[in-house]
């Protein structure tokens, strides 16, 4: 399991442990640099004190008589310079490696998440909104790695804490104890801080999402807004969400505003306490003045590690939430493991579907999408699938293409269970033109061959042939770089009909033995659609077409009427018209509507000129 | 000519800061008081070192004076508490002011996006526009909350420390400045490099997200064609390139920071060495040198902090520029200075006179289009994809202005009418009936003057859609889901039609849906459209010839020119382009 088990503390430790184990070398370097930095930082303070006592003061007070020579002075300067170099190098090392480690952890999450997206079946995809999946790979993966940026700093400076605490206790146990108490106090303040902060931050995140939602919705609706003149209404809606976010941010700000000075105050007050107690102990002769100075200096040094630990504690809640959301994707199962069988033969494929059942949800929420579906399409024949919205047509397409496995029943290509076929055999035999024609952000050529130009077995000539069959050759030729034109979101934009034609060419170029069209010509002009359908008819393959228009149905040898996941009837168009009233209602709706309109126009008598 | 939304403004750093503050006036509110408090809070940092030094010198060394130490520590504790309160107060004031200012900026940019013409809006992806009012503003917030004041305080501290240092020794002050000079000279160059590096990271994030979104949006196609490995390769490359760009930027930033650390350490070493020699030459006393060492740290601390802040400022400036570029995009469809009245309410006549149109930098889309539509006429515009039929309809709504020629409603040039008046009279039913999250009723009631529930109910009845409402689980109160996703495309269009019906326009522009709709919904849409267009002038961008059949007047557009105008019957009889289109459609629909 990728998800982290246990309570908050255990999950936090597991998160950190796993991150470190995934990039052990980088983390070791980062933590090591951090420790060196801590040592160098303490070293500078210590050396400064020593040099003042042994070089600067004797040299200046002793005047010409002092035994401090030019060499001693230069050596002191060089020593300080060496420490400065060490500090700088270790700071750079810590920052670079810590950043690298966090980026690597994030990249690892992203790779795992996207691998899952490509392995999980369509049924899983259909159950998860696009926006959510994108944010899993983006902001969730990112926040899951946040904590690793300050982590090496915090772990490295633990050395500093131990060193400083030991030195303080060595100077004087009583003063040392005062100093050491600062640590648990800071942690306690931090615990309170987190208790106040977590709900406040959670609210900010929710409000931020709300602002983004309103903006998204409103900008997507820009045309509606303009058309109805509701700009001010939208502004008010956005302002409301923005002010809620502002208030949430200010609440977070106030918590931080109060706690930051408190955290700074603790070591400062402890230093004053050390002075007062130290004065008493010097008076009573228990310790020397130097011990007091040392103890108060060490206390100021402690501020740093305490802060670093605070950063880690502050980032942990966000990282845990991010990791949890990533884990939900990574732990999802239901892969469609391919078989190994190849598929022999050519020409149209013999397609069989036997007792296919498919449902979604569990328990009382369970809904059947497909219910005992049976069908056979003989090689080279065409089957049209007709049914109203939500009848299960697209689910059936998924099952036919093995984009989802049924819960029960079997789909066979030429008598072979598709689950036993290798991926190459299956994708080589069957091609799909989906309802939403999808275009990759790539060249027209690569959108059709789906391969790098150097690796593609498909020649440009074949690409042009397929484009011609899909009636896409004219507009592709008119594109600025022809086949090399980059299309897709950041390339040349294509109209819905053009995208559909590219998708059809992509299917046809493979000379599939089974072609599945899911309402694939809806956005194409009628004239062009006719030509494409005529071309399809001439192909030597078995065709299953989800149809909405009589013209498409006319292309088919047989029609399957699907309602609520069940096959209502199968047969020739005329047979179904005669015996299946539901089917008749669907296909005559167009005609009926047209008749109604003709009648109305007759009544109006026509205003046309 | 319509404006573009640039990806970033080309203002300089100072110009960006000035303009950013102008757009968020609330940030400056009470800033004087905040700054004064911040100076007090910063002085608080000196309390402990000062007390330690004084108490040690006067109360511990050479005879312990407990009373003095206790008194000094007591006073110090009091001062610490006061400065801590000041510090907390500063933070609260900063948070409140900057959040208020950023809210102003967000709302302003948001409103501006809506004020831009459709053409301008379409020059930028919606997702990118959203980030202008969300994440781009967020990148500013870090800087304005902490960075801005830190920069001011750091500068004050650097100046103060310099004056104090000069008081003790001009020679040593010169040493410090000379050592730190490279940093100040190099800073702008380093900033530019960092800017480039972080710009690259942002670009890589975009590319990575685009690659990942293909795996999500194209899941069906990718699986069906077994091209998962190829897509995965592309994604992994994009992820790696983003990671590498991130490492490069961080390495650069770390190196810059480490240089600062090194120079600060060098300054300290140089001061001790040179200072001791100066002392030997009698130029400075022990006390003076020790004080100077303390001042050096007061000087280099803020120099380093300032470089960190400058890094943050780069990010903020980048974010600011992106927001400012939105606010600065000119509104090219604006209200006239002295609007003319569009005449009495009721069906309006439309006229296009020698209209030419081209998208910026593109080929002509419409060429010399002249068209007369009498009041109350139902027009269908037909033509192939890309023929210019959508553009033609858009010009009537003044979503864009023609390059040449005039569009008139009731004889008035639409450019001379108040936009509010125009929007009141001309309403568009867009192709994708966009719905807001909420119920069917709330979506229908959506409008400038929200409609009461009874009116909404009545509208459904008048358009003959009660039977449709009856099929829905909660009738009018059925939740439409995010962006209306719980409804089918056809049902979404029904809602959009009822919404337009309630808007009670004089002219309707109908962008017919191309997506397939199941027959029952299709016939409901047609019924509702008939009710909607009754008694109004309407222009339909027809994708189905059934619409053209039913229209009073058919306009055939081809390659940006109007090639045929007439009734359906006339055009079929004429045997031209329309007749051919129609013949192929008849074959299709059987």
Interface residues (C-beta under 8 A of the other chain):
Chain A: X44 X48 X51 X52 X55 X56 X57 X59 X60 X61 X63 X64 X70 X73 X74 X76 X77 X78 X80 X81 X83 X84 X85 X87 X88 X89 X91 X92 X95 X96 X99 X100 X103 X104 X106 X107 X110 X111 X114 X115 X117 X118 X119 X121 X122 X125 X129 X130 X133 X134 X137 X138 X208 X211 X212 X213 X215 X216 X217 X218 X219 X220 X221 X222 X223 X224 X225 X226 X227 X228 X229 X230 X231 X232 X233 X234 X235 X238 X239 X242 X243 X245 X246 X249 X250 X253 X254 X256 X257 X258 X260 X261 X262 X264 X265 X268 X269 X271 X272 X273 X275 X276 X278 X279 X280 X282 X283 X289 X292 X293 X296 X297 X300 X388 X389 X390 X398 X401 X403 X423 X424 X426 X427 X430 X431 X432 X434 X436 X438 X440 X441 X450 X451 X452 X489 X490 X495 X496 X497 X498 X503 X506 X519 X522 X523 X525 X526 X527 X529 X530 X548 X549 X550 X551 X553 X554 X585 X586 X587 X589 X590 X591 X592 X593 X594 X596 X597 X598 X600 X601 X606 X607 X608 X609
Chain B: X41 X47 X48 X49 X51 X52 X55 X56 X59 X60 X61 X64 X65 X66 X69 X70 X72 X73 X76 X77 X80 X81 X84 X85 X87 X88 X89 X90 X91 X92 X94 X95 X96 X99 X100 X102 X103 X106 X107 X110 X111 X113 X114 X115 X118 X121 X125 X126 X127 X129 X130 X133 X134 X138 X141 X145 X208 X209 X210 X211 X212 X213 X214 X215 X216 X217 X218 X219 X220 X221 X222 X223 X224 X225 X226 X227 X228 X230 X231 X232 X235 X236 X239 X240 X242 X243 X246 X247 X250 X251 X253 X254 X255 X257 X258 X259 X261 X262 X264 X265 X266 X268 X269 X270 X272 X273 X275 X276 X277 X279 X280 X284 X285 X286 X289 X290 X293 X374 X376 X377 X378 X384 X385 X386 X397 X399 X419 X420 X423 X424 X427 X428 X430 X434 X436 X437 X446 X447 X448 X482 X483 X488 X490 X496 X499 X503 X514 X515 X516 X517 X518 X519 X520 X521 X522 X523 X526 X530 X543 X544 X545 X546 X549 X550 X551 X552 X553 X566 X567 X568 X570 X580 X581 X584 X585 X587 X588 X589 X590
